[in-house]
Amino acid sequence: MARRPTSEDGRDRPTTIRDVARHAGVSVATVSRILSGTYPSAPVTRHKVMRAVRELDYVANAHARGLAGVQPRSVAIVVNSVTSPHYAHVAQGVQDQAAREGRLCLVGTSDGDPERELAIIRLMREQHAEAVVLVGNISADDAYRERMAGYARALALAGSHLVLCGRPSLGPDVPAIVVEYDNTGGAHAITSHLIAAGHTRILFLGRRDGYSTPESRLAGYRAALAAHGLPHDPGLEIEGTMERHEGHRMMRRRLDSGPRDFTAVFASNDLIAAGARQALREEGLRVPDDISLAGFDDLPPAADIDLTTVHVQHKELGRTAVRLALESERPGTAKHVLLGTRLVIRDSVRPLPALPDGARAPGRP
């Protein structure tokens, strides 16, 4: 791999078309024609030029070719999916703030595929987006952190900002802006609400080791149990992803595994809660008369099923991401903002009645 061009002070600088021409051993005009596709070229020459483009990580200025240097200002958002209410609301916040700032909004979906995410980010760099906002629950392992750090530095060199929205920080030495909400605090608050209603056996649905959002919510759940002097029971933590059908599967499997040993359920998002509620109803159990149920996010279908949940400022998350990126004095500025959450109390949690000494209710130890 060829080294990036450096300035006189030894720092990396953006690659120019002249750097590509020099590396490929051809003229600037030849590089320009090959990249624009306006002139036939020998396969060998084209191969040399495209290899130089890849090795030097060159970003062609497509707008300059077609619009004589006039570029529409834009911001970009990359989400796992546009069908999820969570991603849709964050994306709407990005769009709202982009419009307010006089920018176009570019949208890409990755389906959680790291390679597709990288390809979209490269495309957004070519479009010279002023900010690239990444949204989505991810596996925050060493490979992720290394990949994100590379994204951040490449975007900064191109004059853009990387914004991690609802994703964990990469550390102070990585030029990325982080905007997230308090998953751990929100989970602590709603678990404490269930405990205050007399529930000591609380089933957690949606444990997913290695993934930032469910891990943070599980940490809040465990911290609340510890704060109230309740034991940690790994058997009450059920593994699964964050879709509605997974909520139904997790609850169905737990109900089929033996006697019911819990009186309340904390689902790590509202979609899981909706699926779990369906499974409970299939078993003839009522919410909240037989089982109390709580969720997280306060997105559809929470209000429709009277679900007690944690409200997250999804649109504000997107608006803040754009605002911070455009207000930053220079590309690569690192900032970290944590948005708060709040409880929304509806009708899915029932206080347990006090029991006479020695009596035991289903699900109570």
Secondary structure, 3 states (H helix, E strand, C coil): CCCCCECCCCCECCCCHHHHHHHHCCCHHHHHHHHHCCCCCCHHHHHHHHHHHHHHCCCCCHHHHHHCCCCCCEEEEEECCCCCHHHHHHHHHHHHHHHHCCCEEEEEECCCCHHHHHHHHHHHHHCCCCEEEEECCCECCHHHHHHHHHHHHHHHHCCCEEEEECCCCCCCCCCEEEEEECHHHHHHHHHHHHHHCCCCCEEEEEECCCEHHHHHHHHHHHHHHHHCCCCCCHHHEEECCCCHHHHHHHHHHHHHCCCCCCCEEEECCHHHHHHHHHHHHHCCCCCCCCCEEECCECCCCCHHHCCEEEECCHHHHHHHHHHHHHHCCCCCCCEEEEECCEEECCCCCCCCCCCCCCCCCCCCC
